[in-house]
């Protein structure tokens, strides 16, 4: 499972929380690092399209939002070119 770090906004306050997310084999996104478990089916989330090196985000149906500066494709490419 790929794990990505980012900031989670709960949709109620403007205070971000540092979290990680993981996508499981059933297509469910799991948010780790909050006070309780949070999961959303990937199909119910809106993933912002890639636009250069801008912040990527996922918006959940409850109004919460996750943002990251990590770009998995770039990181994978950098890892391959280092060999």
SEDO-411756 format. One record per atom (N, C-alpha, C): residue in one letter; atom name; x, y, z. Coordinates in nm, 4 decimals, m for minus. Layout:
% SEDO-411756
('a' 'CA' (X Y Z))
...
END
This chain:
% SEDO-411756
('x' 'N' (0.0835 m0.1176 0.0000))
('x' 'CA' (0.0000 0.0000 0.0000))
('x' 'C' (0.0887 0.1250 0.0000))
('x' 'N' (0.0560 0.2175 m0.0853))
('x' 'CA' (0.1273 0.3438 m0.0887))
('x' 'C' (0.0744 0.4352 0.0203))
('x' 'N' (0.1654 0.4999 0.0903))
('x' 'CA' (0.1278 0.5933 0.1953))
('x' 'C' (0.1815 0.7311 0.1578))
('x' 'N' (0.0956 0.8316 0.1648))
('x' 'CA' (0.1337 0.9682 0.1323))
('x' 'C' (0.1068 1.0595 0.2506))
('x' 'N' (0.1967 1.1526 0.2746))
('x' 'CA' (0.1815 1.2501 0.3826))
('x' 'C' (0.1158 1.3762 0.3302))
('x' 'N' (0.0423 1.4424 0.4174))
('x' 'CA' (m0.0211 1.5675 0.3789))
('x' 'C' (m0.0914 1.6326 0.4955))
('x' 'N' (m0.1686 1.7346 0.4637))
('x' 'CA' (m0.2453 1.8078 0.5653))
('x' 'C' (m0.3941 1.7806 0.5438))
('x' 'N' (m0.4642 1.7561 0.6532))
('x' 'CA' (m0.6068 1.7253 0.6512))
('x' 'C' (m0.6830 1.8420 0.7119))
('x' 'N' (m0.7806 1.8906 0.6398))
('x' 'CA' (m0.8707 1.9958 0.6870))
('x' 'C' (m1.0069 1.9322 0.7065))
('x' 'N' (m1.0632 1.9435 0.8246))
('x' 'CA' (m1.1862 1.8707 0.8574))
('x' 'C' (m1.3133 1.9297 0.7976))
('x' 'N' (m1.3049 2.0455 0.7333))
('x' 'CA' (m1.4232 2.1068 0.6736))
('x' 'C' (m1.5028 2.1909 0.7722))
('x' 'N' (m1.4567 2.1939 0.8976))
('x' 'CA' (m1.5253 2.2713 1.0009))
('x' 'C' (m1.4372 2.3878 1.0458))
('x' 'N' (m1.3089 2.3595 1.0690))
('x' 'CA' (m1.2143 2.4624 1.1110))
('x' 'C' (m1.1085 2.4815 1.0021))
('x' 'N' (m1.0303 2.5867 1.0155))
('x' 'CA' (m0.9239 2.6117 0.9179))
('x' 'C' (m0.7906 2.5528 0.9628))
('x' 'N' (m0.7896 2.4846 1.0762))
('x' 'CA' (m0.6669 2.4278 1.1321))
('x' 'C' (m0.6321 2.2958 1.0634))
('x' 'N' (m0.5133 2.2865 0.9990))
('x' 'CA' (m0.4747 2.1598 0.9361))
('x' 'C' (m0.4164 2.0623 1.0375))
('x' 'N' (m0.4271 1.9336 1.0063))
('x' 'CA' (m0.3661 1.8280 1.0854))
('x' 'C' (m0.2752 1.7483 0.9935))
('x' 'N' (m0.1519 1.7233 1.0357))
('x' 'CA' (m0.0605 1.6405 0.9576))
('x' 'C' (m0.1042 1.4953 0.9669))
('x' 'N' (m0.1273 1.4339 0.8516))
('x' 'CA' (m0.1756 1.2964 0.8447))
('x' 'C' (m0.1055 1.2220 0.7320))
('x' 'N' (m0.1314 1.0928 0.7248))
('x' 'CA' (m0.0957 1.0126 0.6089))
('x' 'C' (m0.2237 0.9474 0.5588))
('x' 'N' (m0.2260 0.9183 0.4292))
('x' 'CA' (m0.3396 0.8440 0.3742))
('x' 'C' (m0.2877 0.7197 0.3038))
('x' 'N' (m0.3722 0.6178 0.3027))
('x' 'CA' (m0.3419 0.4930 0.2346))
('x' 'C' (m0.4660 0.4482 0.1596))
('x' 'N' (m0.4459 0.3895 0.0432))
('x' 'CA' (m0.5537 0.3315 m0.0350))
('x' 'C' (m0.5436 0.1808 m0.0230))
('x' 'N' (m0.6504 0.1152 0.0259))
('x' 'CA' (m0.6456 m0.0304 0.0411))
('x' 'C' (m0.6920 m0.1011 m0.0861))
('x' 'N' (m0.6880 m0.2319 m0.0839))
('x' 'CA' (m0.7220 m0.3142 m0.1998))
('x' 'C' (m0.8690 m0.3044 m0.2394))
('x' 'N' (m0.9551 m0.2621 m0.1486))
('x' 'CA' (m1.0975 m0.2481 m0.1763))
('x' 'C' (m1.1326 m0.1085 m0.2292))
('x' 'N' (m1.0327 m0.0223 m0.2474))
('x' 'CA' (m1.0576 0.1113 m0.2996))
('x' 'C' (m1.1046 0.2101 m0.1951))
('x' 'N' (m1.0615 0.1897 m0.0709))
('x' 'CA' (m1.0992 0.2798 0.0385))
('x' 'C' (m0.9755 0.3568 0.0840))
('x' 'N' (m0.9890 0.4885 0.0936))
('x' 'CA' (m0.8823 0.5736 0.1457))
('x' 'C' (m0.8927 0.5794 0.2977))
('x' 'N' (m0.7829 0.5527 0.3657))
('x' 'CA' (m0.7780 0.5573 0.5116))
('x' 'C' (m0.6887 0.6732 0.5532))
('x' 'N' (m0.7399 0.7591 0.6421))
('x' 'CA' (m0.6649 0.8738 0.6919))
('x' 'C' (m0.6115 0.8367 0.8295))
('x' 'N' (m0.4793 0.8456 0.8470))
('x' 'CA' (m0.4147 0.8122 0.9746))
('x' 'C' (m0.3541 0.9378 1.0356))
('x' 'N' (m0.3733 0.9542 1.1662))
('x' 'CA' (m0.3151 1.0674 1.2367))
('x' 'C' (m0.4195 1.1585 1.2990))
('x' 'N' (m0.5458 1.1238 1.2845))
('x' 'CA' (m0.6537 1.2001 1.3461))
('x' 'C' (m0.6906 1.1353 1.4789))
('x' 'N' (m0.7823 1.1974 1.5536))
('x' 'CA' (m0.8226 1.1432 1.6839))
('x' 'C' (m0.8962 1.0115 1.6717))
('x' 'N' (m0.9622 0.9884 1.5614))
('x' 'CA' (m1.0338 0.8638 1.5393))
('x' 'C' (m1.0176 0.8196 1.3949))
('x' 'N' (m1.0629 0.6995 1.3633))
('x' 'CA' (m1.0484 0.6501 1.2268))
('x' 'C' (m1.1365 0.7262 1.1278))
('x' 'N' (m1.0799 0.7566 1.0122))
('x' 'CA' (m1.1541 0.8222 0.9049))
('x' 'C' (m1.1235 0.7475 0.7769))
('x' 'N' (m1.2285 0.7061 0.7068))
('x' 'CA' (m1.2129 0.6344 0.5805))
('x' 'C' (m1.3200 0.6809 0.4839))
('x' 'N' (m1.2845 0.6830 0.3566))
('x' 'CA' (m1.3785 0.7211 0.2516))
('x' 'C' (m1.3537 0.6339 0.1294))
('x' 'N' (m1.4593 0.5857 0.0644))
('x' 'CA' (m1.4387 0.5162 m0.0626))
('x' 'C' (m1.3754 0.6124 m0.1634))
('x' 'N' (m1.2765 0.5648 m0.2359))
('x' 'CA' (m1.2110 0.6492 m0.3350))
('x' 'C' (m1.3119 0.7023 m0.4360))
('x' 'N' (m1.4116 0.6219 m0.4703))
('x' 'CA' (m1.5124 0.6624 m0.5685))
('x' 'C' (m1.5932 0.7835 m0.5226))
('x' 'N' (m1.5981 0.8090 m0.3913))
('x' 'CA' (m1.6754 0.9225 m0.3408))
('x' 'C' (m1.5911 1.0488 m0.3265))
('x' 'N' (m1.4605 1.0382 m0.3499))
('x' 'CA' (m1.3693 1.1507 m0.3346))
('x' 'C' (m1.3459 1.2192 m0.4691))
('x' 'N' (m1.3142 1.3477 m0.4633))
('x' 'CA' (m1.2812 1.4244 m0.5835))
('x' 'C' (m1.1325 1.4552 m0.5776))
('x' 'N' (m1.0588 1.4025 m0.6745))
('x' 'CA' (m0.9141 1.4231 m0.6793))
('x' 'C' (m0.8851 1.5352 m0.7778))
('x' 'N' (m0.8187 1.6392 m0.7290))
('x' 'CA' (m0.7851 1.7529 m0.8152))
('x' 'C' (m0.6848 1.7080 m0.9211))
('x' 'N' (m0.7033 1.7519 m1.0449))
('x' 'CA' (m0.6103 1.7113 m1.1506))
('x' 'C' (m0.4723 1.7725 m1.1290))
('x' 'N' (m0.3712 1.7043 m1.1804))
('x' 'CA' (m0.2336 1.7529 m1.1695))
('x' 'C' (m0.2189 1.8779 m1.2558))
('x' 'N' (m0.1544 1.9784 m1.1986))
('x' 'CA' (m0.1245 2.1006 m1.2717))
('x' 'C' (0.0171 2.1414 m1.2340))
('x' 'N' (0.1141 2.0923 m1.3091))
('x' 'CA' (0.2545 2.1202 m1.2787))
('x' 'C' (0.2921 2.0667 m1.1422))
('x' 'N' (0.3580 2.1486 m1.0632))
('x' 'CA' (0.4007 2.1083 m0.9291))
('x' 'C' (0.3165 2.1720 m0.8202))
('x' 'N' (0.1913 2.2050 m0.8519))
('x' 'CA' (0.1035 2.2655 m0.7524))
('x' 'C' (0.0616 2.1628 m0.6480))
('x' 'N' (0.0103 2.2114 m0.5386))
('x' 'CA' (m0.0402 2.1243 m0.4324))
('x' 'C' (m0.1522 2.0365 m0.4869))
('x' 'N' (m0.1452 1.9078 m0.4581))
('x' 'CA' (m0.2514 1.8149 m0.4980))
('x' 'C' (m0.3500 1.8024 m0.3838))
('x' 'N' (m0.4769 1.7809 m0.4155))
('x' 'CA' (m0.5770 1.7701 m0.3093))
('x' 'C' (m0.6813 1.6639 m0.3421))
('x' 'N' (m0.7405 1.6147 m0.2360))
('x' 'CA' (m0.8539 1.5226 m0.2441))
('x' 'C' (m0.9619 1.5818 m0.1555))
('x' 'N' (m1.0808 1.5993 m0.2107))
('x' 'CA' (m1.1937 1.6507 m0.1339))
('x' 'C' (m1.2898 1.5352 m0.1078))
('x' 'N' (m1.3318 1.5231 0.0178))
('x' 'CA' (m1.4197 1.4143 0.0593))
('x' 'C' (m1.5650 1.4614 0.0671))
('x' 'N' (m1.6602 1.3690 0.0603))
('x' 'CA' (m1.8018 1.4082 0.0567))
('x' 'C' (m1.8502 1.4832 0.1806))
('x' 'N' (m1.7806 1.4699 0.2926))
('x' 'CA' (m1.8227 1.5398 0.4146))
('x' 'C' (m1.7659 1.6815 0.4232))
('x' 'N' (m1.6965 1.7270 0.3171))
('x' 'CA' (m1.6402 1.8611 0.3148))
('x' 'C' (m1.4952 1.8681 0.3592))
('x' 'N' (m1.4414 1.7577 0.4077))
('x' 'CA' (m1.3007 1.7542 0.4475))
('x' 'C' (m1.2130 1.7546 0.3228))
('x' 'N' (m1.0874 1.7957 0.3428))
('x' 'CA' (m0.9946 1.8043 0.2300))
('x' 'C' (m0.8556 1.7631 0.2761))
('x' 'N' (m0.7852 1.6924 0.1903))
('x' 'CA' (m0.6468 1.6514 0.2163))
('x' 'C' (m0.5599 1.7131 0.1085))
('x' 'N' (m0.4458 1.7713 0.1471))
('x' 'CA' (m0.3549 1.8338 0.0520))
('x' 'C' (m0.2140 1.7805 0.0735))
('x' 'N' (m0.1391 1.7697 m0.0367))
('x' 'CA' (m0.0011 1.7241 m0.0268))
('x' 'C' (0.0871 1.7941 m0.1285))
('x' 'N' (0.2121 1.8064 m0.0931))
('x' 'CA' (0.3145 1.8557 m0.1849))
('x' 'C' (0.3878 1.7381 m0.2480))
('x' 'N' (0.3639 1.6154 m0.1962))
('x' 'CA' (0.4286 1.4961 m0.2501))
('x' 'C' (0.3712 1.4653 m0.3871))
('x' 'N' (0.4577 1.4304 m0.4772))
('x' 'CA' (0.4160 1.3920 m0.6114))
('x' 'C' (0.4745 1.2535 m0.6381))
('x' 'N' (0.3934 1.1477 m0.6184))
('x' 'CA' (0.4437 1.0108 m0.6294))
('x' 'C' (0.5156 0.9824 m0.7616))
('x' 'N' (0.4645 1.0319 m0.8721))
('x' 'CA' (0.5283 1.0046 m1.0005))
('x' 'C' (0.6671 1.0676 m1.0048))
('x' 'N' (0.6790 1.1896 m0.9536))
('x' 'CA' (0.8089 1.2565 m0.9523))
('x' 'C' (0.9037 1.1829 m0.8590))
('x' 'N' (0.8560 1.1436 m0.7423))
('x' 'CA' (0.9411 1.0726 m0.6476))
('x' 'C' (0.9879 0.9397 m0.7056))
('x' 'N' (0.8976 0.8698 m0.7740))
('x' 'CA' (0.9345 0.7431 m0.8359))
('x' 'C' (1.0396 0.7663 m0.9439))
('x' 'N' (1.0211 0.8694 m1.0238))
('x' 'CA' (1.1161 0.9014 m1.1290))
('x' 'C' (1.2521 0.9375 m1.0694))
('x' 'N' (1.2529 1.0186 m0.9642))
('x' 'CA' (1.3794 1.0560 m0.9004))
('x' 'C' (1.4482 0.9340 m0.8429))
('x' 'N' (1.3712 0.8415 m0.7869))
('x' 'CA' (1.4282 0.7188 m0.7331))
('x' 'C' (1.4915 0.6333 m0.8405))
('x' 'N' (1.4288 0.6258 m0.9557))
('x' 'CA' (1.4840 0.5478 m1.0668))
('x' 'C' (1.6080 0.6123 m1.1241))
('x' 'N' (1.6104 0.7454 m1.1351))
('x' 'CA' (1.7237 0.8138 m1.1967))
('x' 'C' (1.8451 0.8145 m1.1039))
('x' 'N' (1.8248 0.7884 m0.9743))
('x' 'CA' (1.9359 0.7855 m0.8802))
('x' 'C' (2.0172 0.6579 m0.8918))
('x' 'N' (1.9634 0.5583 m0.9623))
('x' 'CA' (2.0317 0.4296 m0.9753))
('x' 'C' (2.1339 0.4325 m1.0855))
END
